[in-house]
């Protein structure tokens, strides 16, 4: 029987498994970090620190769960989807004092073969060099450069230099690159800039940071989101704030794949990761390591072992010996629109009338009016079927399968069945 090897390498770092605790409330004290080491993480990113007085004065988390179903008879039930809104800020401890926490926990991390990653949001280059050097000397194995958090808020900046924090360096990647270059001259530990979503041309930014010497990228910080309580007419959590949700994994996965394909960089991918299947998907999309935080808060630290156990079982079932066999597995199968047209065939639906139970669900979702009703069944008029596959996905008994069309002409005639005279001449229209 194949025994899964969960170890993986991210540049010069060797992790006992690819699961990384993202910077946040679970890594804000020595006790927190030790607890996460015991939970089994391959790497732990300490809570982000800074020198901004505002961020030490106002660390008010204010967590809010939206669309979160509660079952009184099952208090530990956690829904598959929900929205997590928060006002979590950086550590209350100034950066030079948090170094003492790093000094305290680094030996424990290394004793348990857990990679320790520091996280800092600096301003001027001297501040960056001083703290990153102190973290390296204190025992961190790598450093996350916070180029992602949207702080400080407008109206609360008394010193203009404070505005050059966090997301500023993603919005001005050349300045972020200069930070990376200076730090590479100062320390030998790997540097991973963490960026936020929606900050311009992410691929261009990644290339700029790679050229400057970054050892990889960390994706993503939370989005800035807004939800409204319709019963009160008030914003949830006072207004737009940081937030995430399991379904946001799709955006992170998309950018992970594109960055790996375009730059070959090591990507520490997070935001939306909840279950072991998400870890596998991220790895297959090219992630070098997978970050998780919110799900561990909700499920508890036991969730780490549960994820790793299921990851190992999956690998053994699929006969993967090493994590590297999974990493990037899907990339060669990702097609752009041109390849989709040139390299794949259009589809049409076929109903197995022996299996069909006549629930009519397929007809409800068919936007192309290709489904027609029989006395106790439904069937497909193939001359109208666009091949979208939705009917086959909602069928409760698997009675609908998809077949490839012989040619594109039949597909386009199906799309234009109501207005055949308006079809392009290329496909026999206009006649």
N, C-alpha and C positions, 0 to 999 in steps of 0.2 A: 504493500500500500504506500502511495506517495505521501510523504509528510511535508506539509507546506512550510517553506522558509519565508517568513515575513520580513526579514531584514532587507534594507534597501539603502542605496547610496544617493546622496544629493550633493554633487560635487565632492568636496573633501570630507563631508559629514557622513557618518555611518549611523543609521537609525535601526533599532531593533524591530521596528514596524513603522509603516508609513503614516500613522495617526499622530497628528500634531495638535496640541491645545492652542487655540488662537488666543491672542492677548485679550485679557478681559478680567472680569471679577473673580474668576477661579484661580488667577495667578497673581493676586495683589499683595500677598504676604508670604512669609516663609512657610507658615503652616499650610496655606493654600497650595503652594507649589509642592510641598512634600506629599500632600494628599493626592495630588495628580500624578506624582511619580508612582505612588503605591497603586494607583488605578491602572497603570500600565501603558501610558502614552509613550510613543517613540521619541517625541520631542515636546518641550513645553516652551511656549513663548510667554515671557513675563509681562505683566501689565505695563502698558505704555507710561513712561514718565516724561516730565517736562519741567521747565523752570517758570512757566507762565503763572503768575500769581492768581489770575482768574481761575485757572484750572485746579489750583489747590484750594481756593476759597469756596468753590461751588461744585463739589463732586456729588451731585444728587442723582442717583440712578433712575428712579421713577420708571419701573418696568410696567408695561401694560400689554396684556394679551387680548387680541382682537380675533373674532371668529374662532374662539377656543371653546369647544364643546365640553361640558362637565356632566358626568354621570354620578348622581348621588350614591348609587349602589356600587360604583366602581371608582373610588377616589383616585386610583393611580392610572386611570385611563388617560391616554394622551392622544389627541386626534392626529390624523395624518397631515392635516394642513391647518395652519393658523398664521397669524401675523404677530410678530414680537416687536413692540415699539419701546424705545428706551431713551433715556437721557444720561446714559453712562458716560462719565468723563475719564480723564487720565487719573493716575495715582495721586492720592492726596500728599504723598511723600515727594519732596523735591528730588530731582534726579540724582544729585550727589549723595543724598541720604539713602535712596533705594539701593545704591551700590552695596551697602552693608547687608541688605537682604540677599543680594546675589552672592556675596562672600559666604553667607551662612548656608545657603542651599546648594551651591555648586558642588561641594563634595558629595552630598547626598544624591544629587542627580547622577553624578559620574559613577558613584558606587553601584547604582542601579541601572547603569548603561542608558541613561536618558539624556538626550541632547538638550542643553539649556540655551535658549535664544533670548536675548535682551530686546527691548523695544524702547526707542527714544524719539521724541519729537523736538528737534532743536531749532534754533534760530540762526544766529551767526555761525560761521565756520569754526571759530574758536570754541564755542559752546559744544558743537558737534564733536570736535576732535577730543575735547577734554572728557566728555562723558563716555563716548564709545571706547576710548583708551582705558578709562577706569573700569568699564564693564569687562573688557577683554582681560585686564589684569585680575579682576575679581573672579574670573572663571567661566564667563559665558563662552559658548562654542561658536556662536554666530550672532549677528545683530540685525534686527528688523528696523528699517528706517521709516518712520511714520511720515509718509508723503500723502496721507489719505484723509485724515480727519478734518472736517470743516469747522475749525475753531481758530481763534476765539470769535464769538458772535459779534456782529456789527454793533457799534455803540459801546462796546466794553473794552476797547483797545486804547489804553492811555499812552502806550509806547508804540510808535509805528513799527519798530522791529518785531513786536509781538505778532504782527500780521503775517510775517514770513514764517508761518508754521504749517505743518500738516499738508493739507491739500494744495497749498500754494505751490509746493514743489512738483506736484503733478500738473498743475495748470501752467507752470513755467518749467518744463522739463530740462531746459538747458541749465537752469540754476540748480535743479536737483542733481543733474549730472556733475556739476562742479563740486557739490557736496560729496558725491560718491568718489570722485577722483582724489580729492584731498584726504578722505578717510582711507582709501586704499594705500596711500602713501604713509599712513599713520599706524594702521593695524593690519594684522595678517588674517584675522578671522573673516569668514564669509559675510557678505553684506547683501541683505534682501530688502530692497525698497518695497513698501506696501502701498498700493495705489487704490484709489476709489473708482467706482463706476461712473460713467458719464463725465469724463474729464478730457474729452477731445479725442484725438487720434491715438488710441491705446497702442497699436502696433508701432507707430512712429516713436512713441514714448519709450516703449520697451527696447527698441533698437538704440535709442539715444542712451538709455541707462546701461545697456549691455556694452556699448562702445566705451562708456566711462569706467567699466570694470565691475559692474554689479554681478554677483554670483547667481542671481535668479530674481524672481519677482514673487511677491505675496499678493494674492487676489482674494477677496476684495474687502474693503471696509464696507460697512452697511450703507444702504441708500438713505437719503433724507426723504421721509415719507409723511403723508398726511392722511388721517382717517377722521371721520365725523361720527359722533354719536347722534343718530337720527332722533332719538327720544328727547334729547336735551338741546340739540342744535349746536352743541359745543364740540370743539376739536378734542380728539382723544389725546391725552398727555400734553395738553395746552397748545398744541400747534405742530408744525412740521418738526420731526425729530428723527434720529437714527432708527432704522428698523430693518428687519429681515423676515424671511418666511421660507419654509421648505421649497416652495416652487421656484424661488430665485436661483436655485442651483443650476437651472438651465442656462441662464445668462453667464454665470461663472464658468460653466463647462464650455460654452461656446468660445469665450475669450481664452480660456486655457488652451483649447485645441489650436486656435489661430496663432497665439503667441508661440507655442511650441513649434508649429509648422513653419512659421515665418522667421523665427529667431533661434530655435533650438535651446532656449533658456530653460533652466529649472524653474518650475512654477509650483509654489505652495498654494494650493487652491482651496478656498473655503467660501462660506456664505451659502446657507441652505442645506448643508450636509447634515443628515439626521440619522440615517440607518446604514447598515453595512452595504446594502446595494448601492447607496450613493457613493461610498468610498470606492467600490469597484468601478462605477461609471467614471468617476473623476480620474482614476488611474488609467482607464482605457482611453480617456480623452487626452492623456499625456501628462497629467500631474505627476510631479516627483514626490510630493507629499500632500496629505489631505488634512486641512484644518477644520476643527470642530469646536464649538463652545456652547452655543445656545441649547443644543439638544442635550448636552451633558448637564446643564443647569436644570432642565426640566425632568430628565430621566434619572438623574443622579449619577454618581461616579461609577456605579456598577455597569453603566451603559458602555463604558470603554471596553471592558472585558467581553461583554456581549457582542459588540461589533467585531472585535478581533477574533473571537471564537467562530463567528459565522463567516468571517472572511477566510479563515483557515479551512473551514468545512467546504466552502465554495471552491477554493483552489484545489482541494483534494478531489472533489467531485468532478471538476473539469480537468484534472490531471495537470494543473500548473504547479511546478515545483518552486518557482521563485516569483516574487512580486514583479521583477523586471520583465517577466513574460507577459504580464498584463499591461504594463505601462505603455501607453501609446498604441495599443492594439487596434483601436478603432480608427486611427488617423488615416490609414491608407484607404479606408472605405468611405471617407467623407467626400461627397461630390459637390461641386459648385453647380450653378444652374446650367451652364453650358454642358458640363459632363452629364448632367441628369437628362438633358435632351438627347445628347448624342449616344450615350452608353446604356440607356435603359429603355424598356418598352412600356408603352401605356398599358393600363390594366382595365379589366371589366369584371363585374361581379357575377357569380354563379350560385344559385340557391339549391341546396340539397333538400328536395321536397320531402324526403323521408324523415329528415331531422326537424324540419320547420314545424313550429308549434302554433303558427298563426297569431302571434302576439301583436303584430303590426308595428313593432318598434322600428324596424328598418325603414318603413315608409315614412315614419315621422321625421327621420333625420335626413332623408334624401332631398337635397336642395335642387336636384336635377330632374326630378319627377320621373325617374327611371323605374321606380318600384310600382307594381300594380298588384291589386288584390284578387285572389282566387277565393272561392267560398270559405275555405278554412286555412288558407296558406297565403303567403306573399311570394311574388316572383320578380325577376328583373328583366326589363326590356333592354337587351344589350345594345340596341341601336341608339339608346338614349343615355347609357351609363357612362359617366365621366371617369370612372375608375378612382374615385377619391378614397375609397376603402373604409369610409366611416360606417357603413351598414355592417360590414363584417366585424367591426370592433364592438358594436353595441349589441349584436345578436347574443342573447343569453344562452343559446345552446350550440353555438359554433356551426350553424347551418349554412353560412355564407363563406365562400372562398373566393380568392382573386386569381384571375388568369391573365396571362399576357396576350395582348392583341398582336395580330400578325403584321399590322402596319399602322403608321400614324394617321393615314387618311381616314380609317374607320373611327379612330379616336376623335378627330376633329369634326367628322360628320355627326358623331354623337353629341358633341358640345354644341353644335349649331342646328340640332334637329328641328327646332321651331322656326328658324330663319335660314334655311339652306341656301336661299338665293343671295344671301349677304356674305357667304363664305368667301375667303380669299381664293382667287383663281388657282393658286398653287395647289389647293386641295379640291379642285373641281367645283368651286363656287362660281357665282355669277352667271350660271347657265339657266 
